[in-house]
């Protein structure tokens, strides 16, 4: 059931919020500290590793620089010995060429050996020069100039001299080492060894160094003259590029001329692994933070839900305690699972004494246990009446009370029925009020009968006067005939029969008055409505004659009987006839006419026994429209001495006999409805279910 909106007004105080915020923030602070410490540890680890890697780079760069110098010095020694051979007086050119070829073939860093005369012309070249005399298509514009400079330095110093770097072919660069040749103290030329940077790095730098570092030879302008880098296996993807931030530069002297060796380290596999691990650690840390944030959000949601649930429980508890209707829940086997305070107050027992109890319940009446058990079984079978069930219970102190119970299925959150919920109303006061009203109505009916009896007393006295006078006359006549001694037996017998008939009539009048005014249970039996009307006409005949009203009765003799109390029906008809007679007080005396008719309606076509419709029509002043709606209301009357209960009692009697009573204004002859044309009261009574034919006077009297 949706609850109406209400302002919860349950904002937590600041102190309690701050008290809850500290424990909630501790996991976040701890996780943040873990992340900071982990980052610091990784930073220190990386810095130490970089320092170690830088130190190793320097060591390896120095080692390779010394190795190149060693190899260069070894090659220079071989060229120097070859130059000493040329300094001799007699030179065997073929032998020298063989020696030069051997030097070139066994020392891959030496690209070519040249023998130049004193003017710089090439006397011998091994391997031979191309026909155009140039070392390569992309060689320097004039390598002889740089070579001549080296020759002049070597001639002037008498020592080996190094030339500046130059392009020796399209893909390689190199430099010259010139050895001066003196013969008999005279300069006769020079032996030049052409060294290739690429060949030098390729053959004199070990593979493991190339796997770790990229080694380059650069000049003063930064141009790369030769390089050796990591070998790439065909078909595999190239590795990461060298890190420019991790490089070391060493001057390459000799050959000098501003040359330098640059060693640049490749990222190691350990760095990649560490990077992956760091990324994984930070990803896991982020995941943990996200999980912690989600958990905290979930906990906050649960706390809000619990707070809302507590508020809802408090609200429902207050609403439940304020109820005056008892609530009782039972499971599918009839055991009590819940009671509210109102029900406990109603039966005078504590909840602990009620919850868990099964039939018979402690508040059932001992003499009505079977009825209560049957009602419980009907409820458990789903046959609880929708209009409620009235039962009588007893309190713990023995007091009894009337209860009205409404039962409804108890459905849980999954849509399954788990029992029955009943609301119990204490209707003891209401029942007591109804009983008082019923007794009051009976007293009013009794009073009405007494008043009617009083009003009819004078009329009945006149009615009784007629049979008594006839009896007295018949008795006198019979005595006179007997005393005279001259009488006819048949004539006296006929007079005595009439006398007996008049005595019986007087007795009926007296008994009818006695039954009418005394309180008794209704005597329901088949009775003739036509005879009831005849009796009523007879009772009101004297009063009608006194007021100048002509009473006309139209009651067929073959009417079927109705089921009812003859005396009560007489009261209805007498009341309606007396009202009609009194309503014509202002009607011209010649027009005062009261018509009483009865006819059967329905039943002739086989649709049932039908009803008898009785009409009592007067020619009085009619009923004003403003009084029409209140005409049957209790204590409403238009008479000065009336009590306003006559028509109300009449309608109750007719409805008690399963009939209907109403009135209609009578239209004037040939014209529209006119109040002055009178009123007709009509009532219906159902025909007796098993009609036994017209009831004779004797049978009707026997029924009374």
C-alpha positions in Angstrom: 0.0 0.0 0.0 1.6 3.3 -1.0 2.2 5.6 1.9 1.3 9.3 1.8 4.2 11.7 1.5 5.7 12.8 4.7 8.8 14.8 5.6 11.2 12.4 7.3 13.2 15.2 9.0 15.9 12.7 10.0 19.1 14.4 9.0 21.9 13.0 11.0 23.7 15.4 13.4 27.1 16.8 12.2 28.9 14.9 15.0 27.5 11.6 14.0 28.3 12.2 10.3 31.8 13.1 11.2 32.1 10.1 13.4 31.1 7.9 10.5 33.2 9.7 7.9 36.5 8.9 9.7 36.2 5.1 9.5 34.9 5.4 6.0 37.9 7.5 4.9 40.5 5.2 6.5 40.6 2.6 3.6 41.0 5.4 1.0 43.9 7.0 3.0 45.5 3.6 3.4 45.2 2.8 -0.3 46.6 6.3 -1.2 49.6 5.7 1.1 50.2 2.3 -0.5 50.1 3.9 -3.9 52.5 6.6 -2.9 55.0 4.2 -1.2 54.8 1.9 -4.2 55.5 4.7 -6.6 58.5 5.9 -4.5 59.9 2.4 -4.3 59.6 2.0 -8.0 61.2 5.4 -8.6 64.2 4.5 -6.4 64.5 1.1 -8.1 64.5 2.7 -11.5 67.0 5.4 -10.6 69.4 2.8 -9.2 69.0 0.7 -12.3 69.6 3.7 -14.5 72.8 4.5 -12.6 74.0 0.9 -13.0 73.1 1.0 -16.6 75.0 4.3 -17.2 78.1 2.9 -15.4 77.9 -0.2 -17.5 77.5 1.9 -20.6 80.6 3.9 -19.9 82.6 0.7 -19.1 81.5 -1.0 -22.3 82.1 2.2 -24.4 85.7 2.5 -23.0 86.3 -1.2 -23.6 85.2 -1.0 -27.2 87.2 2.2 -27.8 90.3 0.4 -26.5 89.6 -2.6 -28.6 89.3 -0.4 -31.8 92.6 1.3 -30.9 94.2 -2.1 -30.4 93.0 -3.4 -33.8 93.9 -0.1 -35.5 97.4 -0.2 -34.0 97.8 -3.8 -35.1 96.8 -2.9 -38.6 99.1 0.1 -38.6 102.0 -2.1 -37.5 101.4 -4.4 -40.5 101.2 -1.4 -42.8 104.4 0.0 -41.3 106.3 -3.2 -41.9 105.1 -3.1 -45.4 106.3 0.5 -45.7 109.7 -0.6 -44.4 109.8 -3.1 -47.3 109.3 -0.3 -49.8 112.1 1.7 -48.1 114.7 -0.7 -49.2 116.8 -0.2 -52.3 115.6 -3.1 -54.3 111.9 -3.7 -54.4 110.3 -6.8 -55.9 107.0 -5.4 -57.1 105.4 -8.7 -57.5 106.4 -9.7 -54.0 105.2 -6.4 -52.6 101.9 -6.7 -54.4 101.5 -10.1 -52.8 102.3 -8.8 -49.4 99.9 -5.9 -49.8 97.2 -8.2 -51.0 97.8 -10.4 -48.0 97.5 -7.4 -45.7 94.3 -6.3 -47.2 92.7 -9.8 -47.2 93.7 -10.6 -43.6 92.7 -7.2 -42.2 89.1 -6.3 -43.1 89.4 -2.8 -41.7 92.0 -2.0 -44.4 90.0 -1.2 -47.5 93.0 -0.6 -49.8 96.8 -0.2 -49.8 98.3 2.5 -52.0 102.0 3.1 -52.9 102.5 6.8 -53.9 105.6 8.4 -55.2 107.0 11.6 -54.0 104.6 13.6 -56.2 101.6 11.7 -54.9 101.1 9.6 -58.0 99.9 6.0 -57.5 102.6 3.5 -58.1 100.6 0.5 -56.9 97.2 -0.1 -55.6 95.9 -3.2 -54.0 93.2 -3.9 -54.8 93.6 -2.0 -58.1 91.9 1.3 -58.6 89.1 1.6 -61.1 90.1 2.9 -64.5 89.0 6.5 -63.9 91.2 6.5 -60.9 88.5 7.6 -58.5 87.6 5.5 -55.4 83.9 5.8 -56.0 81.2 7.7 -57.8 80.2 9.4 -54.6 83.7 10.0 -53.3 85.0 13.3 -52.2 85.6 15.8 -55.0 89.4 15.4 -54.7 90.5 12.7 -52.2 94.1 13.3 -53.4 94.1 16.7 -51.6 93.3 15.1 -48.2 95.8 12.3 -49.0 98.5 14.8 -50.0 97.9 16.7 -46.8 98.6 13.5 -44.9 101.7 12.8 -47.1 103.1 16.3 -46.3 102.5 15.8 -42.6 104.1 12.4 -42.7 107.1 13.7 -44.9 107.6 16.6 -42.6 107.3 14.7 -39.4 108.8 11.4 -40.6 105.9 9.6 -38.8 102.7 8.1 -39.8 99.9 10.7 -40.4 96.1 10.4 -40.3 94.0 12.0 -42.9 90.5 13.5 -42.4 87.5 11.3 -43.1 86.1 11.2 -46.6 83.7 9.1 -48.6 85.4 6.0 -50.1 82.4 4.7 -52.0 78.6 5.3 -52.2 77.9 3.6 -48.8 81.1 3.9 -46.8 83.4 6.4 -45.4 87.0 6.1 -44.3 90.3 7.7 -43.6 93.9 7.4 -44.7 97.0 6.5 -42.7 100.1 7.7 -44.5 103.6 6.2 -43.8 106.5 8.2 -45.2 109.1 6.4 -47.4 112.7 7.5 -47.2 115.5 6.0 -49.2 119.0 7.0 -48.4 117.6 9.9 -46.5 115.5 11.2 -49.4 111.7 11.2 -49.4 110.6 8.9 -52.2 106.9 8.6 -51.5 104.4 7.2 -49.0 102.5 4.0 -48.2 98.8 4.8 -47.6 96.4 2.5 -45.9 92.7 3.3 -46.5 90.6 2.3 -43.5 86.8 1.8 -43.7 84.7 2.8 -40.7 82.0 0.3 -41.5 84.5 -2.5 -41.9 86.2 -1.5 -38.7 83.0 -1.4 -36.7 81.7 -4.6 -38.3 84.7 -6.7 -37.7 86.1 -5.2 -34.5 83.0 -4.6 -32.4 81.7 -7.8 -30.8 78.1 -8.9 -31.4 77.1 -8.7 -27.7 78.0 -5.0 -27.7 75.9 -4.4 -30.7 73.0 -6.2 -29.0 73.2 -3.8 -26.1 74.3 -0.6 -27.8 74.3 1.3 -31.0 77.8 2.4 -31.8 78.4 5.2 -34.2 81.4 7.2 -35.5 80.6 10.8 -36.0 82.6 13.8 -37.1 82.6 17.3 -35.6 79.4 18.2 -37.4 77.6 15.2 -36.0 77.5 13.4 -39.3 77.4 9.6 -38.9 80.5 8.1 -40.7 79.8 4.6 -39.6 77.6 2.7 -37.3 76.9 -0.8 -35.9 73.6 -1.6 -34.4 71.5 -4.5 -33.3 71.0 -7.1 -36.0 67.5 -7.8 -37.0 66.5 -11.3 -37.7 64.8 -11.5 -41.1 61.1 -12.2 -40.7 60.9 -10.8 -37.2 59.8 -7.4 -36.0 62.4 -4.8 -35.3 63.1 -4.2 -31.7 62.8 -0.9 -29.8 64.9 2.1 -30.9 67.9 3.1 -28.8 67.3 5.6 -26.1 69.1 8.9 -26.9 69.0 9.8 -23.2 71.3 6.8 -22.4 74.4 7.4 -24.6 78.1 8.0 -24.0 80.5 9.9 -26.3 84.3 9.1 -26.4 86.8 11.0 -28.6 88.1 8.7 -31.3 91.8 9.7 -31.5 93.6 8.5 -33.5 92.6 9.1 -36.2 91.4 12.3 -34.6 90.2 15.2 -36.7 87.2 15.6 -34.2 86.0 12.1 -34.6 84.1 10.5 -31.7 82.5 7.2 -30.8 78.9 7.4 -29.6 77.5 4.4 -27.8 73.7 4.5 -27.3 72.0 1.8 -25.2 68.9 -0.1 -26.3 66.1 -0.5 -23.8 66.7 -3.8 -22.1 64.2 -6.5 -21.7 64.2 -6.0 -18.0 63.0 -2.4 -18.5 60.1 -3.6 -20.7 59.2 -6.3 -18.1 59.4 -3.8 -15.3 57.3 -1.3 -17.2 54.7 -4.0 -17.8 54.8 -5.0 -14.1 54.5 -1.4 -13.0 51.6 -0.9 -15.4 50.0 -4.0 -14.0 50.5 -2.9 -10.4 49.0 0.5 -11.1 46.2 -1.1 -13.0 45.5 -3.5 -10.0 45.8 -0.5 -7.7 43.3 1.4 -9.7 41.0 -1.6 -9.8 41.3 -1.9 -6.0 40.5 1.8 -5.6 37.5 1.4 -7.9 36.3 -1.7 -6.1 36.8 0.2 -2.8 34.8 3.1 -4.1 32.1 0.8 -5.4 32.0 -1.0 -2.1 31.8 2.3 -0.2 29.0 3.5 -2.4 27.2 0.2 -1.9 27.6 0.4 1.8 26.4 4.0 1.8 23.3 2.9 -0.2 22.6 0.1 2.2 23.0 2.5 5.2 20.5 4.9 3.5 18.1 2.0 2.8 18.4 0.8 6.5 17.8 4.3 7.7 14.7 4.6 5.4 13.6 1.2 6.6 13.9 2.2 10.2 11.9 5.3 9.6 9.3 3.4 7.7 9.1 0.8 10.5 8.7 3.6 13.1 6.0 5.2 11.0 4.1 1.9 10.5 4.5 1.1 14.2 3.0 4.4 15.2 0.2 3.9 12.7 -0.3 0.4 13.9 -0.4 1.4 17.6 -3.0 4.1 16.8 -5.4 1.7 15.1 -8.5 0.7 16.9 -9.1 -2.2 14.5 -7.6 -5.5 15.6 -5.2 -7.0 13.1 -4.5 -10.7 13.1 -2.3 -12.7 10.7 -2.4 -16.5 10.4 -0.4 -19.0 8.4 -1.9 -21.5 6.0 -2.4 -23.9 8.9 -4.4 -21.4 11.0 -1.6 -20.6 13.5 -1.4 -17.0 14.6 1.8 -15.3 13.3 1.1 -11.6 14.1 -1.3 -9.6 16.3 -1.4 -5.8 16.7 -1.9 -4.0 20.0 -5.6 -3.3 19.2 -6.3 -7.0 18.9 -4.4 -7.7 22.2 -6.5 -5.1 24.0 -9.6 -6.5 22.4 -9.1 -10.1 23.7 -7.1 -9.0 26.8 -4.1 -11.2 26.0 -0.4 -10.4 25.4 1.2 -11.0 22.0 3.4 -13.7 23.5 0.3 -15.7 24.5 -1.3 -15.4 21.0 1.5 -15.7 18.5 2.0 -19.4 17.6 -1.4 -20.5 18.9 -3.4 -22.8 16.7 -7.1 -23.7 16.9 -8.9 -23.7 19.2 -8.0 -20.2 20.0 -8.1 -19.0 23.7 -10.6 -16.3 22.8 -13.2 -18.7 21.3 -16.4 -19.3 23.2 -16.5 -22.9 24.5 -20.1 -23.4 23.3 -19.2 -22.1 19.8 -16.0 -24.0 19.2 -17.6 -26.1 16.4 -18.9 -22.9 14.7 -15.5 -21.2 15.0 -13.7 -24.2 13.7 -16.0 -24.4 10.7 -15.5 -20.7 10.1 -11.7 -21.2 10.3 -11.8 -24.0 7.8 -13.9 -21.9 5.4 -11.3 -19.1 5.6 -8.4 -21.5 5.0 -10.2 -22.9 2.0 -10.6 -19.4 0.6 -14.4 -19.3 1.3 -14.3 -16.3 3.6 -17.4 -14.1 3.0 -16.6 -10.8 1.4 -19.2 -9.0 3.6 -17.5 -10.2 6.8 -18.2 -12.8 9.4 -19.8 -12.0 12.8 -18.5 -14.0 15.7 -18.7 -13.8 19.5 -15.4 -13.9 21.3 -14.5 -13.7 25.0 -11.8 -11.6 26.7 -9.3 -13.0 29.2 -11.5 -11.8 32.1 -14.5 -13.7 30.7 -16.3 -10.8 29.2 -17.9 -11.5 25.8 -18.1 -9.3 22.8 -19.3 -9.3 19.3 -16.7 -9.1 16.5 -17.0 -8.5 12.8 -14.1 -10.1 10.9 -12.9 -9.5 7.4 -10.3 -11.9 6.0 -7.9 -11.3 3.1 -5.0 -13.4 1.6 -1.6 -12.5 2.9 0.8 -12.3 -0.1 4.6 -12.1 0.3 7.1 -10.2 -1.9 7.3 -13.2 -4.3 3.6 -13.2 -4.9 3.0 -16.4 -2.9 0.2 -16.7 -0.4 1.7 -17.3 3.1 -1.5 -17.0 5.1 -4.5 -14.8 5.9 -4.7 -11.4 7.3 -7.9 -10.6 9.3 -9.2 -7.3 10.6 -11.4 -7.6 13.7 -14.0 -4.9 14.7 -15.6 -4.9 18.1 -19.2 -4.3 17.2 -20.6 -5.0 20.7 -21.8 -1.4 21.0 -23.3 -1.4 17.6 -25.2 -4.7 18.2 -26.4 -3.3 21.5 -27.6 -0.1 19.7 -29.4 -2.2 17.1 -31.1 -4.3 19.8 -32.2 -1.2 21.5 -33.5 0.2 18.2 -35.4 -3.1 17.6 -36.9 -3.1 21.0 -37.8 0.6 20.6 -39.5 -0.2 17.3 -41.4 -3.1 18.9 -42.6 -0.8 21.6 -43.6 1.8 19.0 -45.6 -0.9 17.2 -47.2 -1.9 20.4 -48.0 1.7 21.2 -49.4 2.1 17.7 -51.6 -0.9 18.2 -52.9 0.4 21.5 -53.6 3.8 20.0 -55.3 2.1 17.1 -57.3 0.0 19.5 -58.4 3.0 21.4 -59.4 4.8 18.2 -61.3 1.8 17.1 -62.9 1.1 20.5 -66.0 3.2 19.8 -66.3 1.7 16.3 -66.0 -1.8 17.6 -68.5 -1.1 20.3 -71.0 -0.1 17.7 -69.9 -3.2 15.7 -70.5 -5.5 18.7 -73.8 -3.8 19.4 -75.3 -5.2 16.2 -74.6 -8.9 16.8 -75.5 -8.5 20.5 -78.7 -6.7 19.6 -79.5 -9.5 17.1 -78.7 -12.1 19.7 -81.0 -10.4 22.2 -83.8 -10.1 19.6 -83.4 -13.8 18.5 -83.4 -14.9 22.2 -86.5 -12.8 23.0 -88.4 -14.2 19.9 -87.5 -17.8 20.7 -88.6 -17.4 24.4 -91.9 -15.8 23.2 -92.5 -18.7 20.8 -91.7 -21.3 23.5 -93.9 -19.7 26.2 -96.8 -19.3 23.9 -96.8 -23.1 23.3 -97.4 -22.4 19.6 -94.2 -22.7 17.8 -92.7 -24.3 14.8 -89.6 -26.4 15.6 -87.9 -25.6 12.3 -88.7 -21.9 12.8 -87.1 -21.9 16.3 -84.1 -23.9 15.1 -83.5 -21.4 12.3 -83.7 -18.5 14.8 -81.2 -20.3 17.1 -78.8 -20.9 14.2 -78.9 -17.2 13.4 -78.4 -16.5 17.1 -75.3 -18.8 17.2 -73.9 -17.1 14.0 -74.2 -13.7 15.6 -72.6 -14.9 18.8 -69.7 -16.3 16.8 -69.4 -13.1 15.0 -69.2 -11.1 18.2 -66.6 -13.6 19.5 -64.5 -13.1 16.4 -64.6 -9.4 16.8 -63.5 -9.6 20.5 -60.7 -12.1 19.7 -59.5 -10.1 16.7 -59.2 -7.0 19.0 -57.3 -9.1 21.6 -54.9 -10.6 19.0 -54.3 -7.2 17.5 -53.2 -5.5 20.6 -51.3 -8.3 22.4 -47.7 -8.9 21.7 -47.1 -12.3 20.0 -44.9 -13.9 17.4 -46.1 -13.6 13.8 -48.5 -16.4 12.9 -47.5 -17.0 9.2 -50.0 -19.2 7.4 -51.9 -19.2 4.1 -54.7 -16.8 4.4 -57.3 -15.2 2.1 -56.5 -11.6 1.4 -60.1 -11.0 0.1 -61.4 -12.1 3.5 -58.9 -9.8 5.2 -60.2 -6.9 3.1 -63.8 -7.9 3.9 -63.1 -7.9 7.6 -61.4 -4.5 7.4 -64.3 -3.1 5.5 -66.6 -4.4 8.2 -64.4 -2.9 11.0 -64.2 0.5 9.4 -67.8 0.5 8.2 -69.3 2.4 11.2 -66.5 5.0 11.1 -66.9 5.5 7.4 -70.7 5.8 7.7 -70.2 8.4 10.5 -68.0 10.5 8.2 -70.2 10.0 5.1 -67.7 7.9 3.2 -68.9 5.2 1.0 -66.6 2.1 1.0 -66.5 0.0 -2.1 -64.8 -3.4 -2.1 -63.8 -5.3 -5.3 -62.3 -8.6 -4.2 -62.9 -11.7 -6.5 -63.8 -14.8 -4.6 -61.4 -17.0 -6.6 -58.2 -15.2 -5.6 -55.3 -17.5 -4.5 -54.2 -17.2 -0.8 -51.1 -15.4 0.3 -48.6 -16.4 3.0 -48.7 -14.0 6.0 -50.0 -13.1 9.4 -53.6 -12.2 9.1 -53.6 -9.8 12.0 -50.6 -7.9 10.7 -52.2 -7.7 7.2 -55.4 -6.4 8.8 -53.4 -3.7 10.6 -51.9 -2.6 7.2 -55.2 -2.5 5.5 -57.0 -0.8 8.4 -54.3 1.9 8.6 -54.4 2.6 4.9 -58.3 2.7 4.9 -58.4 5.0 7.9 -55.9 7.3 6.3 -58.0 7.4 3.1 -61.2 8.1 5.1 -59.5 10.9 7.0 -58.0 12.3 3.8 -61.5 13.0 2.4 -62.5 15.3 5.3 -62.6 18.3 3.0 -64.0 16.4 0.0 -67.7 17.2 -0.8 -69.8 14.7 1.0 -71.2 13.3 -2.2 -67.8 12.6 -3.6 -66.4 10.8 -0.5 -65.8 7.3 -1.8 -63.1 4.9 -0.8 -62.4 2.1 -3.2 -60.6 -1.1 -2.2 -59.7 -3.5 -5.0 -57.4 -6.5 -5.2 -56.3 -8.5 -8.3 -53.7 -11.0 -9.3 -50.8 -10.0 -11.4 -48.4 -12.5 -13.1 -48.5 -16.2 -12.9 -51.0 -16.6 -15.6 -48.4 -17.3 -18.3 -46.6 -19.9 -16.3 -43.9 -17.5 -15.1 -44.6 -18.2 -11.5 -47.4 -17.8 -8.9 -47.4 -14.0 -9.3 -48.5 -11.5 -6.7 -51.7 -10.0 -5.4 -51.9 -6.2 -6.0 -54.1 -4.4 -3.5 -55.2 -0.8 -4.2 -56.8 1.6 -1.7 -57.9 4.7 -3.4 -59.4 7.8 -1.9 -60.7 11.1 -3.3 -59.0 13.3 -0.8 -56.6 16.2 -1.0 -53.6 14.1 -2.1 -50.0 14.2 -0.9 -48.0 17.4 -1.4 -44.8 16.9 -3.4 -42.6 18.2 -0.6 -44.0 15.5 1.7 -43.8 12.7 -0.8 -40.2 11.8 0.0 -40.7 11.8 3.8 -44.1 10.1 3.8 -42.7 6.8 5.0 -40.1 8.3 7.3 -40.5 7.5 11.0 -42.2 10.2 13.1 -43.3 12.1 10.1 -47.1 12.8 10.1 -49.5 15.3 8.7 -52.1 14.7 11.5 -52.3 16.8 14.6 -52.6 13.7 16.9 -50.5 11.3 14.8 -47.2 9.7 15.8 -45.8 9.3 12.4 -45.2 5.6 12.7 -48.3 4.1 10.9 -47.0 4.1 7.3 -43.5 3.2 8.4 -44.8 0.1 10.3 -47.1 -0.7 7.3 -44.1 -0.7 4.9 -42.1 -2.9 7.4 -44.9 -5.4 7.6 -45.3 -5.6 3.8 -41.6 -5.9 3.2 -41.5 -8.6 5.9 -44.0 -10.5 3.8 -41.7 -10.0 0.8 -44.0 -7.4 -0.7 -43.8 -3.8 -1.6 -45.8 -0.7 -0.5 -46.0 2.6 -2.3 -48.4 5.4 -3.3 -49.3 7.2 -6.5 -51.3 10.4 -7.1 -54.6 9.8 -8.9 -55.2 11.7 -12.1 -58.5 13.5 -12.5 -60.9 12.0 -14.9 -59.9 13.2 -18.4 -57.2 15.6 -17.2 -53.6 15.7 -16.0 -52.5 14.6 -12.5 -54.2 16.7 -9.9 -53.7 16.4 -6.1 -57.4 17.0 -5.6 -58.2 13.8 -7.4 -56.9 11.7 -4.5 -54.2 9.2 -3.8 -54.0 5.5 -4.1 -51.8 3.3 -1.9 -50.8 0.0 -3.4 -49.0 -3.0 -2.0 -48.2 -6.4 -3.3 -48.0 -9.7 -1.6 -46.6 -12.9 -3.2 -49.1 -15.7 -3.8 -48.6 -18.7 -1.6 -46.2 -21.1 -3.2 -48.5 -24.1 -3.0 -52.0 -22.7 -3.3 -54.6 -24.8 -1.7 -57.5 -23.0 -3.4 -59.6 -20.4 -1.8 -59.5 -20.6 1.9 -62.8 -20.7 3.5 -63.8 -18.6 6.4 -63.5 -21.7 8.6 -60.0 -22.5 7.5 -58.9 -18.9 7.8 -60.3 -18.8 11.3 -58.5 -22.0 12.0 -55.3 -20.5 10.8 -55.7 -17.7 13.3 
